[in-house]
Amino acid sequence: MIGDANIVDFLLQFLGQFDGIDVIKAFSAIGAGTAMIAGVGPGIGQGFAAGKGAEAVGIRPDSQSDIIRTMLLGAAVAETTGIYGLIVALILLFANPFMG
Protein backbone atom coordinates (compact mmCIF):
# COMPACT_ATOMS: atom_id res chain seq x y z
CA MET A 1 0.00 0.00 0.00
CA ILE A 2 2.78 2.42 0.85
CA GLY A 3 4.40 1.76 -2.53
CA ASP A 4 1.15 2.67 -4.29
CA ALA A 5 0.92 5.94 -2.36
CA ASN A 6 4.49 6.77 -3.33
CA ILE A 7 3.73 6.17 -7.00
CA VAL A 8 0.63 8.37 -6.88
CA ASP A 9 2.58 11.07 -5.02
CA PHE A 10 5.34 10.93 -7.65
CA LEU A 11 2.84 11.20 -10.52
CA LEU A 12 1.07 14.15 -8.92
CA GLN A 13 4.37 15.96 -8.35
CA PHE A 14 5.45 15.23 -11.92
CA LEU A 15 2.18 16.45 -13.42
CA GLY A 16 2.25 19.50 -11.15
CA GLN A 17 5.19 20.86 -13.16
CA PHE A 18 3.06 21.37 -16.23
CA ASP A 19 0.30 23.80 -17.04
CA GLY A 20 -3.14 22.23 -16.61
CA ILE A 21 -4.11 22.73 -20.26
CA ASP A 22 -1.00 20.86 -21.42
CA VAL A 23 -1.87 17.87 -19.25
CA ILE A 24 -5.43 17.89 -20.62
CA LYS A 25 -4.12 18.00 -24.21
CA ALA A 26 -1.72 15.13 -23.55
CA PHE A 27 -4.33 12.91 -21.95
CA SER A 28 -6.82 13.83 -24.69
CA ALA A 29 -4.37 12.64 -27.34
CA ILE A 30 -3.80 9.40 -25.41
CA GLY A 31 -7.57 8.95 -25.05
CA ALA A 32 -8.13 9.60 -28.76
CA GLY A 33 -5.55 6.97 -29.67
CA THR A 34 -7.14 4.51 -27.28
CA ALA A 35 -10.58 5.23 -28.71
CA MET A 36 -9.34 4.40 -32.20
CA ILE A 37 -8.49 0.89 -31.03
CA ALA A 38 -12.27 0.44 -31.20
CA GLY A 39 -11.87 0.12 -34.98
CA VAL A 40 -9.91 -3.12 -34.73
CA GLY A 41 -12.82 -5.32 -33.65
CA PRO A 42 -15.25 -4.21 -36.38
CA GLY A 43 -12.52 -4.60 -39.00
CA ILE A 44 -11.82 -8.18 -38.01
CA GLY A 45 -15.51 -8.99 -37.65
CA GLN A 46 -16.46 -7.53 -41.01
CA GLY A 47 -13.64 -9.36 -42.75
CA PHE A 48 -14.76 -12.63 -41.20
CA ALA A 49 -18.41 -11.96 -42.13
CA ALA A 50 -17.51 -11.04 -45.71
CA GLY A 51 -15.45 -14.21 -46.06
CA LYS A 52 -18.27 -16.38 -44.75
CA GLY A 53 -20.75 -14.53 -46.97
CA ALA A 54 -18.62 -15.21 -50.04
CA GLU A 55 -18.32 -18.84 -48.98
CA ALA A 56 -22.11 -19.11 -48.55
CA VAL A 57 -22.74 -17.58 -51.98
CA GLY A 58 -20.31 -20.09 -53.46
CA ILE A 59 -22.20 -22.96 -51.85
CA ARG A 60 -25.74 -21.68 -52.59
CA PRO A 61 -25.66 -19.24 -55.53
CA ASP A 62 -29.47 -19.25 -55.75
CA SER A 63 -29.68 -17.48 -52.34
CA GLN A 64 -27.19 -14.77 -53.28
CA SER A 65 -29.48 -11.77 -52.72
CA ASP A 66 -30.61 -12.95 -49.27
CA ILE A 67 -27.06 -13.73 -48.17
CA ILE A 68 -25.65 -10.40 -49.36
CA ARG A 69 -28.51 -8.43 -47.80
CA THR A 70 -27.98 -10.12 -44.43
CA MET A 71 -24.22 -9.71 -44.68
CA LEU A 72 -24.45 -5.98 -45.44
CA LEU A 73 -26.92 -5.41 -42.60
CA GLY A 74 -24.59 -7.20 -40.18
CA ALA A 75 -21.61 -5.19 -41.44
CA ALA A 76 -23.50 -1.93 -40.92
CA VAL A 77 -24.39 -2.88 -37.35
CA ALA A 78 -20.81 -4.00 -36.62
CA GLU A 79 -19.36 -0.76 -38.01
CA THR A 80 -21.23 1.42 -35.51
CA THR A 81 -18.69 0.56 -32.80
CA GLY A 82 -15.83 1.82 -34.94
CA ILE A 83 -17.75 4.95 -35.88
CA TYR A 84 -18.47 5.71 -32.21
CA GLY A 85 -14.76 5.33 -31.45
CA LEU A 86 -13.93 7.74 -34.28
CA ILE A 87 -16.45 10.28 -33.01
CA VAL A 88 -15.02 10.12 -29.48
CA ALA A 89 -11.48 10.57 -30.85
CA LEU A 90 -12.50 13.57 -32.98
CA ILE A 91 -14.30 15.20 -30.05
CA LEU A 92 -11.28 14.72 -27.79
CA LEU A 93 -8.93 16.20 -30.38
CA PHE A 94 -10.93 19.07 -31.86
CA ALA A 95 -13.92 19.91 -29.63
CA ASN A 96 -12.57 18.95 -26.23
CA PRO A 97 -15.13 19.68 -23.51
CA PHE A 98 -12.37 19.72 -20.85
CA MET A 99 -10.58 22.73 -22.36
CA GLY A 100 -13.08 25.49 -21.54
Secondary structure, DSSP 8 states (H G I E B T S, - for coil): -HHHHHHHHHHHHHHTTS-HHHHHHHHHHHHHHHHHGGGHHHHHHHHHHHHHHHHHHHH-GGGHHHHHHHHHHHHHHHHHHHHHHHHHHHHHHHS-TT--
